[in-house]
Amino acid sequence: MTRDGEADPLVETRQRAAAGGVHPPRAGGGALGTFVATVRTVSTVMGVVAVLLLVAGVLVVCQLVFVRYILAESAIWQHEFVTYALIAATFLGCPYVLLTRGHVNVDLLPIYLPYRARFALALLAAALGLTFCLLLTWQGFLFFHDAWTTGETGATIWAPPLWIPRLTMPLGIGLMCLQYVADIAALLSGREAPFGIEGDAIAGGHR
């Protein structure tokens, strides 16, 4: 609130951006709308998978404690499983984090920019993010392919094939690339506002 009792426009804009989260597609469907909706659904599913992997990791840690300190037995596979589960959850959860704007970002500049500049900045940020993720996907695929072709396994008694955990890197980041493409498509088609901020920028206390 401002001194004269009126709502602070900066606070209002931040609240709308935070509360909005994922903006649904605006009017208009067609192939593009279906594509955006499908990618968002896949990203959401990946978020659920990531949560399940984290839950599995917690349960295995509990089982590990029980085996080691209650039954006084050796742990064979638990440490590796928890490590791989956390890695998989990190990579497979990336598309959902991008979908919900969960990555760390500073929105001060977008809020104060006029709409056209904010639109250009959002497009540039998405393009740079997509380029980086494409490179990371390719490197992750090479990492996975090496384990697949050589049959490399973990250096423990359990010895799981390493292509399985390594696959989560190109898969998760690849789906993140797809989410970037959907975000760019939604931005260019007007289905989503740049940075999720509707209206014009705030300048000098007014819009």
Stockholm file with secondary structure:
# STOCKHOLM 1.0

chainA/1-207         MTRDGEADPLVETRQRAAAGGVHPPRAGGGALGTFVATVRTVSTVMGVVAVLLLVAGVLVVCQLVFVRYILAESAIWQHEFVTYALIAATFLGCPYVLLTRGHVNVDLLPIYLPYRARFALALLAAALGLTFCLLLTWQGFLFFHDAWTTGETGATIWAPPLWIPRLTMPLGIGLMCLQYVADIAALLSGREAPFGIEGDAIAGGHR
#=GR chainA/1-207 SS CCTTSCCCHHHHHHHHHHHHCSCCCCSCCHHHHHHHHHHHHHHHHHHHHHHHHHHHHHHHHHHHHIIIIISCCCCSSHHHHHHHHHHHHHHHTHHHHHHTTCSCCCCHHHHHSCHHHHHHHHHHHHHHHHHHHHHHHHHHHHHHHHHHHHTCBCSSSSCCBTHHHHHHHHHHHHHHHHHHHHHHHHHHTTSSCGGGCCSSCCBTTBC
#=GC SS_cons         CCTTSCCCHHHHHHHHHHHHCSCCCCSCCHHHHHHHHHHHHHHHHHHHHHHHHHHHHHHHHHHHHIIIIISCCCCSSHHHHHHHHHHHHHHHTHHHHHHTTCSCCCCHHHHHSCHHHHHHHHHHHHHHHHHHHHHHHHHHHHHHHHHHHHTCBCSSSSCCBTHHHHHHHHHHHHHHHHHHHHHHHHHHTTSSCGGGCCSSCCBTTBC
//
